[in-house]
């Protein structure tokens, strides 16, 4: 699906803390997926789902949690966008919730 490893320029606002030229679609896949799921709009989500297989997106979301989500966004992504029925610890995803040390 991926024809090159560079991110398109329209994603710049989603990655405000990183230069797009420093990101690689394969090496930084988990970061890219979480950042777009947490902060992207419709255009960014369309790019995400056309760039990575749905199962890769789900796997990255579950296996590489990022504490970048707001509570409603986390549940929208988990329950509606990705259809994940499994319990996931919100403290691993949602900002402003305490992280439980030693728990996965």
N, CA and C atoms as an extended XYZ file, in Angstrom:
312
Properties=species:S:1:pos:R:3:atomname:S:1:resname:S:1:resid:I:1 pbc="F F F"
N         0.802       -1.200        0.000 N   UNK     1
C         0.000        0.000        0.000 CA  UNK     1
C         0.849        1.270        0.000 C   UNK     1
N         1.959        1.230        0.709 N   UNK     2
C         2.802        2.413        0.815 CA  UNK     2
C         3.713        2.495       -0.394 C   UNK     2
N         3.649        3.627       -1.110 N   UNK     3
C         4.489        3.765       -2.289 CA  UNK     3
C         5.770        4.524       -1.994 C   UNK     3
N         5.834        5.233       -0.889 N   UNK     4
C         7.088        5.823       -0.415 CA  UNK     4
C         6.982        6.012        1.089 C   UNK     4
N         8.067        6.385        1.692 N   UNK     5
C         8.091        6.455        3.154 CA  UNK     5
C         7.960        7.870        3.690 C   UNK     5
N         7.581        8.814        2.857 N   UNK     6
C         7.459       10.205        3.280 CA  UNK     6
C         6.000       10.554        3.528 C   UNK     6
N         5.795       11.465        4.455 N   UNK     7
C         4.443       11.920        4.770 CA  UNK     7
C         4.091       13.135        3.914 C   UNK     7
N         2.835       13.225        3.483 N   UNK     8
C         2.423       14.381        2.686 CA  UNK     8
C         2.386       15.662        3.515 C   UNK     8
N         2.598       16.788        2.859 N   UNK     9
C         2.683       18.075        3.536 CA  UNK     9
C         1.449       18.483        4.306 C   UNK     9
N         0.263       18.031        3.890 N   UNK    10
C        -0.954       18.454        4.591 CA  UNK    10
C        -1.040       17.892        6.013 C   UNK    10
N        -0.171       16.946        6.366 N   UNK    11
C        -0.159       16.394        7.725 CA  UNK    11
C         0.638       17.249        8.704 C   UNK    11
N         1.252       18.311        8.213 N   UNK    12
C         2.134       19.132        9.046 CA  UNK    12
C         1.456       19.623       10.327 C   UNK    12
N         0.212       20.043       10.248 N   UNK    13
C        -0.461       20.571       11.438 CA  UNK    13
C        -0.751       19.480       12.475 C   UNK    13
N        -0.805       18.242       12.056 N   UNK    14
C        -1.029       17.130       12.978 CA  UNK    14
C         0.258       16.754       13.712 C   UNK    14
N         1.382       17.066       13.112 N   UNK    15
C         2.696       16.749       13.682 CA  UNK    15
C         3.448       18.029       13.992 C   UNK    15
N         2.841       18.898       14.810 N   UNK    16
C         3.403       20.207       15.101 CA  UNK    16
C         4.741       20.140       15.827 C   UNK    16
N         5.003       19.054       16.547 N   UNK    17
C         6.236       18.968       17.332 CA  UNK    17
C         7.351       18.215       16.608 C   UNK    17
N         7.092       17.763       15.401 N   UNK    18
C         8.065       16.972       14.644 CA  UNK    18
C         8.104       17.454       13.201 C   UNK    18
N         9.285       17.477       12.626 N   UNK    19
C         9.395       17.800       11.204 CA  UNK    19
C         8.957       16.580       10.403 C   UNK    19
N         8.080       16.791        9.426 N   UNK    20
C         7.606       15.676        8.606 CA  UNK    20
C         8.758       14.940        7.944 C   UNK    20
N         9.787       15.673        7.561 N   UNK    21
C        10.921       15.047        6.882 CA  UNK    21
C        11.693       14.096        7.802 C   UNK    21
N        11.495       14.197        9.112 N   UNK    22
C        12.156       13.307       10.066 CA  UNK    22
C        11.379       12.007       10.287 C   UNK    22
N        10.164       11.937        9.774 N   UNK    23
C         9.316       10.764        9.991 CA  UNK    23
C         9.350        9.830        8.793 C   UNK    23
N         9.312        8.559        9.073 N   UNK    24
C         9.282        7.515        8.057 CA  UNK    24
C         8.017        6.688        8.287 C   UNK    24
N         7.250        6.436        7.241 N   UNK    25
C         5.963        5.757        7.395 CA  UNK    25
C         6.075        4.352        7.970 C   UNK    25
N         7.204        3.702        7.793 N   UNK    26
C         7.372        2.363        8.360 CA  UNK    26
C         8.025        2.412        9.735 C   UNK    26
N         9.142        3.084        9.847 N   UNK    27
C         9.882        3.145       11.108 CA  UNK    27
C         9.055        3.797       12.223 C   UNK    27
N         8.284        4.827       11.885 N   UNK    28
C         7.529        5.605       12.867 CA  UNK    28
C         6.026        5.327       12.809 C   UNK    28
N         5.671        4.139       12.344 N   UNK    29
C         4.261        3.809       12.109 CA  UNK    29
C         3.387        4.001       13.348 C   UNK    29
N         3.799        3.498       14.498 N   UNK    30
C         2.973        3.603       15.705 CA  UNK    30
C         2.761        5.064       16.097 C   UNK    30
N         3.800        5.866       16.019 N   UNK    31
C         3.680        7.292       16.346 CA  UNK    31
C         2.748        7.994       15.364 C   UNK    31
N         2.912        7.727       14.099 N   UNK    32
C         2.083        8.353       13.069 CA  UNK    32
C         0.621        7.979       13.280 C   UNK    32
N         0.362        6.710       13.500 N   UNK    33
C        -1.014        6.244       13.680 CA  UNK    33
C        -1.647        6.890       14.901 C   UNK    33
N        -0.983        6.861       16.038 N   UNK    34
C        -1.560        7.450       17.250 CA  UNK    34
C        -1.746        8.958       17.120 C   UNK    34
N        -0.797        9.635       16.517 N   UNK    35
C        -0.899       11.080       16.374 CA  UNK    35
C        -2.090       11.467       15.500 C   UNK    35
N        -2.275       10.755       14.398 N   UNK    36
C        -3.401       11.060       13.511 CA  UNK    36
C        -4.723       10.667       14.156 C   UNK    36
N        -4.778        9.523       14.825 N   UNK    37
C        -6.022        9.138       15.496 CA  UNK    37
C        -6.397       10.142       16.579 C   UNK    37
N        -5.411       10.669       17.283 N   UNK    38
C        -5.682       11.596       18.386 CA  UNK    38
C        -5.990       13.011       17.908 C   UNK    38
N        -5.320       13.476       16.857 N   UNK    39
C        -5.405       14.890       16.485 CA  UNK    39
C        -5.855       15.153       15.057 C   UNK    39
N        -5.951       14.134       14.244 N   UNK    40
C        -6.277       14.336       12.841 CA  UNK    40
C        -7.750       14.603       12.602 C   UNK    40
N        -8.013       15.239       11.489 N   UNK    41
C        -9.382       15.466       11.019 CA  UNK    41
C        -9.734       14.432        9.965 C   UNK    41
N       -10.805       14.695        9.251 N   UNK    42
C       -11.290       13.755        8.233 CA  UNK    42
C       -10.237       13.476        7.162 C   UNK    42
N        -9.605       14.516        6.650 N   UNK    43
C        -8.608       14.335        5.585 CA  UNK    43
C        -7.433       13.479        6.069 C   UNK    43
N        -6.972       13.758        7.277 N   UNK    44
C        -5.867       12.997        7.839 CA  UNK    44
C        -6.260       11.540        8.091 C   UNK    44
N        -7.473       11.326        8.590 N   UNK    45
C        -7.945        9.953        8.812 CA  UNK    45
C        -8.099        9.198        7.498 C   UNK    45
N        -8.577        9.866        6.463 N   UNK    46
C        -8.676        9.221        5.137 CA  UNK    46
C        -7.296        8.788        4.666 C   UNK    46
N        -6.315        9.678        4.827 N   UNK    47
C        -4.947        9.326        4.417 CA  UNK    47
C        -4.465        8.122        5.226 C   UNK    47
N        -4.691        8.140        6.543 N   UNK    48
C        -4.242        7.058        7.412 CA  UNK    48
C        -4.805        5.713        6.959 C   UNK    48
N        -6.120        5.655        6.746 N   UNK    49
C        -6.764        4.393        6.387 CA  UNK    49
C        -6.490        3.974        4.942 C   UNK    49
N        -6.049        4.899        4.108 N   UNK    50
C        -5.670        4.514        2.750 CA  UNK    50
C        -4.183        4.150        2.676 C   UNK    50
N        -3.429        4.500        3.705 N   UNK    51
C        -1.990        4.238        3.717 CA  UNK    51
C        -1.653        2.945        4.436 C   UNK    51
N        -2.316        2.690        5.556 N   UNK    52
C        -2.047        1.491        6.346 CA  UNK    52
C        -3.276        0.587        6.349 C   UNK    52
N        -3.071       -0.730        6.329 N   UNK    53
C        -4.213       -1.639        6.473 CA  UNK    53
C        -4.884       -1.437        7.839 C   UNK    53
N        -6.179       -1.588        7.863 N   UNK    54
C        -6.963       -1.403        9.094 CA  UNK    54
C        -6.410       -2.234       10.255 C   UNK    54
N        -6.006       -3.467        9.979 N   UNK    55
C        -5.470       -4.333       11.033 CA  UNK    55
C        -4.154       -3.790       11.591 C   UNK    55
N        -3.335       -3.168       10.750 N   UNK    56
C        -2.092       -2.540       11.233 CA  UNK    56
C        -2.409       -1.363       12.149 C   UNK    56
N        -3.427       -0.606       11.812 N   UNK    57
C        -3.829        0.538       12.632 CA  UNK    57
C        -4.323        0.042       13.989 C   UNK    57
N        -5.178       -0.964       13.989 N   UNK    58
C        -5.681       -1.526       15.246 CA  UNK    58
C        -4.538       -2.094       16.087 C   UNK    58
N        -3.647       -2.832       15.452 N   UNK    59
C        -2.534       -3.442       16.176 CA  UNK    59
C        -1.634       -2.365       16.788 C   UNK    59
N        -1.338       -1.326       16.036 N   UNK    60
C        -0.499       -0.240       16.564 CA  UNK    60
C        -1.179        0.459       17.727 C   UNK    60
N        -2.475        0.689       17.618 N   UNK    61
C        -3.235        1.348       18.678 CA  UNK    61
C        -3.196        0.522       19.966 C   UNK    61
N        -3.357       -0.783       19.848 N   UNK    62
C        -3.409       -1.664       21.019 CA  UNK    62
C        -2.012       -1.968       21.569 C   UNK    62
N        -1.067       -2.268       20.706 N   UNK    63
C         0.261       -2.716       21.128 CA  UNK    63
C         1.217       -1.574       21.478 C   UNK    63
N         0.937       -0.369       20.982 N   UNK    64
C         1.805        0.787       21.218 CA  UNK    64
C         0.974        1.969       21.709 C   UNK    64
N         0.388        1.852       22.902 N   UNK    65
C        -0.465        2.943       23.391 CA  UNK    65
C         0.343        4.230       23.566 C   UNK    65
N        -0.295        5.325       23.231 N   UNK    66
C         0.319        6.643       23.411 CA  UNK    66
C        -0.599        7.480       24.283 C   UNK    66
N        -0.039        8.105       25.268 N   UNK    67
C        -0.831        8.908       26.205 CA  UNK    67
C        -1.025       10.301       25.602 C   UNK    67
N        -1.795       10.354       24.521 N   UNK    68
C        -2.026       11.606       23.783 CA  UNK    68
C        -3.510       11.891       23.569 C   UNK    68
N        -4.377       10.998       24.000 N   UNK    69
C        -5.804       11.114       23.706 CA  UNK    69
C        -6.557       11.837       24.818 C   UNK    69
N        -7.579       12.567       24.444 N   UNK    70
C        -8.570       13.060       25.393 CA  UNK    70
C        -9.562       11.912       25.596 C   UNK    70
N       -10.240       11.915       26.727 N   UNK    71
C       -11.150       10.812       27.065 CA  UNK    71
C       -12.182       10.531       25.963 C   UNK    71
N       -12.922       11.539       25.466 N   UNK    72
C       -13.908       11.240       24.421 CA  UNK    72
C       -13.269       10.747       23.122 C   UNK    72
N       -12.095       11.285       22.781 N   UNK    73
C       -11.414       10.869       21.554 CA  UNK    73
C       -10.953        9.426       21.661 C   UNK    73
N       -10.410        9.053       22.817 N   UNK    74
C        -9.985        7.671       23.029 CA  UNK    74
C       -11.147        6.704       22.799 C   UNK    74
N       -12.287        6.991       23.397 N   UNK    75
C       -13.428        6.089       23.243 CA  UNK    75
C       -14.005        6.113       21.830 C   UNK    75
N       -13.975        7.244       21.172 N   UNK    76
C       -14.424        7.299       19.778 CA  UNK    76
C       -13.518        6.424       18.910 C   UNK    76
N       -12.212        6.580       19.067 N   UNK    77
C       -11.261        5.802       18.265 CA  UNK    77
C       -11.400        4.317       18.578 C   UNK    77
N       -11.375        3.967       19.854 N   UNK    78
C       -11.430        2.564       20.268 CA  UNK    78
C       -12.738        1.890       19.868 C   UNK    78
N       -13.854        2.500       20.256 N   UNK    79
C       -15.152        1.853       20.100 CA  UNK    79
C       -15.756        2.010       18.712 C   UNK    79
N       -15.652        3.191       18.150 N   UNK    80
C       -16.370        3.467       16.901 CA  UNK    80
C       -15.469        3.335       15.680 C   UNK    80
N       -14.354        4.051       15.701 N   UNK    81
C       -13.491        4.066       14.525 CA  UNK    81
C       -12.820        2.715       14.290 C   UNK    81
N       -12.307        2.095       15.353 N   UNK    82
C       -11.596        0.822       15.205 CA  UNK    82
C       -12.416       -0.392       15.625 C   UNK    82
N       -13.515       -0.187       16.338 N   UNK    83
C       -14.378       -1.292       16.741 CA  UNK    83
C       -13.687       -2.296       17.647 C   UNK    83
N       -12.915       -1.801       18.605 N   UNK    84
C       -12.193       -2.678       19.531 CA  UNK    84
C       -13.070       -2.894       20.762 C   UNK    84
N       -13.484       -4.134       20.971 N   UNK    85
C       -14.361       -4.459       22.098 CA  UNK    85
C       -13.570       -4.786       23.355 C   UNK    85
N       -12.295       -5.109       23.199 N   UNK    86
C       -11.470       -5.482       24.348 CA  UNK    86
C       -11.295       -4.302       25.293 C   UNK    86
N       -11.109       -4.630       26.570 N   UNK    87
C       -10.824       -3.602       27.562 CA  UNK    87
C        -9.395       -3.111       27.365 C   UNK    87
N        -9.218       -1.807       27.320 N   UNK    88
C        -7.890       -1.196       27.265 CA  UNK    88
C        -7.796       -0.209       28.419 C   UNK    88
N        -6.678       -0.168       29.084 N   UNK    89
C        -6.486        0.724       30.219 CA  UNK    89
C        -6.406        2.173       29.752 C   UNK    89
N        -7.386        2.970       30.136 N   UNK    90
C        -7.416        4.370       29.707 CA  UNK    90
C        -6.196        5.139       30.186 C   UNK    90
N        -5.624        4.749       31.332 N   UNK    91
C        -4.467        5.489       31.840 CA  UNK    91
C        -3.249        5.366       30.925 C   UNK    91
N        -3.265        4.417       29.992 N   UNK    92
C        -2.178        4.283       29.024 CA  UNK    92
C        -2.402        5.144       27.788 C   UNK    92
N        -3.574        5.734       27.654 N   UNK    93
C        -3.933        6.477       26.455 CA  UNK    93
C        -4.350        7.923       26.729 C   UNK    93
N        -5.059        8.132       27.820 N   UNK    94
C        -5.722        9.412       28.061 CA  UNK    94
C        -4.835       10.328       28.894 C   UNK    94
N        -4.611       11.532       28.389 N   UNK    95
C        -3.838       12.508       29.159 CA  UNK    95
C        -4.643       12.894       30.392 C   UNK    95
N        -3.948       13.334       31.411 N   UNK    96
C        -4.565       13.755       32.671 CA  UNK    96
C        -5.187       12.615       33.459 C   UNK    96
N        -4.758       11.399       33.193 N   UNK    97
C        -5.125       10.274       34.049 CA  UNK    97
C        -3.823        9.678       34.548 C   UNK    97
N        -3.774        9.277       35.802 N   UNK    98
C        -2.514        8.728       36.317 CA  UNK    98
C        -2.162        7.418       35.643 C   UNK    98
N        -0.910        7.249       35.331 N   UNK    99
C        -0.416        6.003       34.744 CA  UNK    99
C        -0.149        5.024       35.872 C   UNK    99
N        -0.590        3.792       35.713 N   UNK   100
C        -0.352        2.758       36.701 CA  UNK   100
C         1.021        2.152       36.396 C   UNK   100
N         1.917        2.272       37.323 N   UNK   101
C         3.273        1.759       37.122 CA  UNK   101
C         3.265        0.239       37.146 C   UNK   101
N         3.926       -0.367       36.170 N   UNK   102
C         4.049       -1.814       36.120 CA  UNK   102
C         2.867       -2.535       35.535 C   UNK   102
N         1.890       -1.834       35.019 N   UNK   103
C         0.705       -2.490       34.445 CA  UNK   103
C         0.718       -2.283       32.944 C   UNK   103
N         0.336       -3.299       32.228 N   UNK   104
C         0.277       -3.204       30.760 CA  UNK   104
C        -1.129       -3.409       30.282 C   UNK   104
